[in-house]
Structure formats: structure tokens, C-alpha cells
Amino acid sequence: MTAPRVKFCGLTSAEDLEAAAQAGASYAGFVFFPKSPRNLSLDAARALALVAPVGLAKVALVVDPDDAALDAILAQVPIDMIQLHGAEPPDRVAALRARHGLPVMKAVGIASAADLPKLATYEAVADQILVDAKPAAGADLPGGNGLAFEWRLIAGRDWVRPWMLAGGLTPDNVADAIRLTGAQQVDVSSGVEAAPGVKDAARMKAFVQAARGSAAA
Ligand SMILES: O=C(O)c1ccccc1NCC(=O)[C@H](O)[C@H](O)COP(=O)(O)O
């Protein structure tokens, strides 16, 4: 098994970016969602993206964006992939992919087996799938809640597209999660934070090492 690729989501500072690169991450997620403690203004996101180390793919996380909002982000911030983390229907995912000419990753929330058919639906229209925990009803945030789902639900699944596992991952559980699901990519936000919106460089490093350790086991 090749070493799993890691996405750190919700980076908010140049220190976070540097720590992500030093740890060996493949993706850096920038959150554009005002209610999030990880939200970035366009100016802040642009400044970060411009100093992002080469080789770190910059992901814009948006939630049910209208065209004007996404146009504004992409006009100002050099972005490599769009992450749709709302209730975007499949035709909207396809339309945004065509409109912007960037790869699109669609987040799909999983809480039970009843949610699994959505994975195939979105694999038909997105470039990648982020398989995340479905937030509790009434949650303030659609993601980044430190909530895991039952990984066995997707164990042994045949995937059509590249996908990432997310939801409640930490340096302590990511190796088990990879072994159980076969994930080749993992995404984490709150599990490597010292406080909401503040990443912890030591936890980021430990996370990547644990993910890589799973591949060697
Ligand atoms: O992280 C946020 O603040 C956020 C806000 C709005 C929509 C999605 C958000 N995060 C999505 C992510 O990609 C997270 O990395 C993913 O949900 C896992 O989060 P965590 O369980 O905290 O590791």
C-alpha cells in the first residue's frame, strides 16, 4: 500500500501552512463559511495561498455557494480544487465543475447505511468524494465537528472515484480508520487543533506519521 495522502482542512495562518507542508500533507483546505471558526476572508485566503509551498494543493471549501460567491473566491485566490460541503444537488456539482474548470470534491455525510447510495450518485458527477460524518441535526457547522461515523459501513466498498475519509480522525485513530476502510486519502480538521481554528503543529506531524504507519503495518 502506498502512503496515504493527508488533507489538513481549516488552515488559518502561514504557520499552519508551513506546519502542514513540513508534516508532509498533500492538501491544504481553506474554509469560506462565515459561521466557522476557521473562516477566511478573501484577502486572508489570497495571502495564504500565495505563500503556500509548492506541492500543497489548495482546496477552497464552500457551502452551497452561489455563482457570485464562488466567482469572487476563484478570481482572487489561486485554488487547485473546489470542495462542496453543503447540500449541492448532483446537477449543481456538475455545473460548477464545468463552469470553473477545476476538479470538484463533493462531501457526502454518512450516519447510517441509508446514506450510502449518495456516494454512487455523487461519484457520477464529482472528481473526488469526501466521505465525512453527517452532522447532528441542528449543528452549526456542516463539517469540522470532530464527529466520526461507523467506518465499517464503507469497508470493502468498490470506489469509482478517488475519495478521502474524514470525520473525527485524530493521530490516535487514523491508522485504525485507514486499515478498516482502505482509505488512501484522509482529511482532518479539529483532530489536529489546539483550539477551534488554531492548528497544532505537533499533532499535525503525529497525524501524518500515524497515517503513514498504517501503510507500513
Ligand atoms: O471545518 C469547518 O469549519 C467547516 C465548516 C463548514 C463546512 C465544512 C467544514 N469542514 C469540513 C472538513 O473538510 C473537515 O475537515 C471534515 O469535516 C472533518 O472535520 P473533523 O471531524 O473536525 O476532522
The ligand as an SDF file (V2000), in Angstrom:
LIG
                    3D

 23 23  0  0  0  0  0  0  0  0999 V2000
  -14.1310   22.8980    9.2800 O   0  0  0  0  0  0  0  0  0  0  0  0
  -15.0760   23.7090    9.2230 C   0  0  0  0  0  0  0  0  0  0  0  0
  -15.1590   24.6750    9.9830 O   0  0  0  0  0  0  0  0  0  0  0  0
  -16.1470   23.5060    8.2020 C   0  0  0  0  0  0  0  0  0  0  0  0
  -17.1530   24.4650    8.0920 C   0  0  0  0  0  0  0  0  0  0  0  0
  -18.1700   24.2940    7.1830 C   0  0  0  0  0  0  0  0  0  0  0  0
  -18.2040   23.1770    6.3840 C   0  0  0  0  0  0  0  0  0  0  0  0
  -17.2200   22.2090    6.4850 C   0  0  0  0  0  0  0  0  0  0  0  0
  -16.1860   22.3680    7.3840 C   0  0  0  0  0  0  0  0  0  0  0  0
  -15.1830   21.3850    7.4970 N   0  0  0  0  0  0  0  0  0  0  0  0
  -15.1470   20.2960    6.5810 C   0  0  0  0  0  0  0  0  0  0  0  0
  -13.9190   19.4770    6.5160 C   0  0  0  0  0  0  0  0  0  0  0  0
  -13.3990   19.2100    5.4320 O   0  0  0  0  0  0  0  0  0  0  0  0
  -13.4030   18.8200    7.7690 C   0  0  0  0  0  0  0  0  0  0  0  0
  -12.0370   18.6110    7.6310 O   0  0  0  0  0  0  0  0  0  0  0  0
  -14.1160   17.4880    7.9400 C   0  0  0  0  0  0  0  0  0  0  0  0
  -15.4770   17.7340    8.1490 O   0  0  0  0  0  0  0  0  0  0  0  0
  -13.5610   16.7370    9.1500 C   0  0  0  0  0  0  0  0  0  0  0  0
  -13.6140   17.5450   10.2870 O   0  0  0  0  0  0  0  0  0  0  0  0
  -13.1180   16.9790   11.6930 P   0  0  0  0  0  0  0  0  0  0  0  0
  -14.0920   15.9280   12.1300 O   0  0  0  0  0  0  0  0  0  0  0  0
  -13.1200   18.1550   12.5940 O   0  0  0  0  0  0  0  0  0  0  0  0
  -11.7480   16.4180   11.4760 O   0  0  0  0  0  0  0  0  0  0  0  0
  1  2  2  0
  2  3  1  0
  2  4  1  0
  4  5  1  0
  4  9  2  0
  5  6  2  0
  6  7  1  0
  7  8  2  0
  8  9  1  0
  9 10  1  0
 10 11  1  0
 11 12  1  0
 12 13  2  0
 12 14  1  0
 14 15  1  0
 14 16  1  0
 16 17  1  0
 16 18  1  0
 18 19  1  0
 19 20  1  0
 20 21  2  0
 20 22  1  0
 20 23  1  0
M  END
$$$$
